[in-house]
């Protein structure tokens, strides 16, 4: 037995497993070095092609102007807060609505057949409607009814996003719920748990854990689509970038806006990778010797 490598419980692993871990580490190191080298080579080639192109000087001055980026950054950051505000509202709405839809679609109670049919129609319809079309329909159609007076376009944009993404996320949650083995439900019911308790304490936690990476991907996708609320006249980061362009005839503001969206999504992308690694580690725990 080796004393260096241990299992999560503190027990030492066998020499065979220690050898396997050492081999995996060596292969990982080699793969990382090859990946870094190939990335550097490709980046150098692309940079050389761009810099050597005939219009590089004009493109750099028009799209990658550092002075222009510094000038527009405060205004774009103010617009980004509008996107964050709408994103938080939409995320809460989608979490509630999609969970309700997934539960309705997975229930087998005969009395809820009309609700299951309605939920199925909703998911089929709104998964096929482009987000920008829904933004136009909700953003301009609802105020045209004249039933609610003046409505904040940020709210209308958030509602349109919730309507569309509830359909996407509900299907992901439904897949997670149905992936839980029926024996889990039977065991919970045999212990005296009601249907609601079984769903809340046993099925949903396992189902959500299995589809967490897919849910995080949907969240990142929604974070990008929040920028589409600019079509309703909301002065968010995209609209603010468009306002800045005529002032200087320079498109650097759009590049900065894109980078701000990337920075906003990076933490969620890294969290997704972390969750995937943790899930993979849990699956491999039972395979050590």
Secondary structure, DSSP 8 states (H G I E B T S, - for coil): --SS-B-TTS-B--HHHHHHHHHHHHHHHHHHHHHHHHHHHHHHHHHHHHHHSTTHHHHHHHH--HHHHHHHHHHHHHHHHHHHHHHHHHHHHHHHHHHHHHHHHH---GGGHHHHHHHHHHHHHHTTS-HHHHHHHHHHHHHHHTSSSS--HHHHHHHHHHHHHHHHHHHHHHHHHHHS-HHHHHHHHHTT--HHHHIIIIIHHHHHHHTHHHHHHHHHHHHHHGGGGGGGT--SHHHHHHHHHHHHT--HHHHHHHHHHHHHHHHHHHHHHHHHHHHHHHHHGGG--
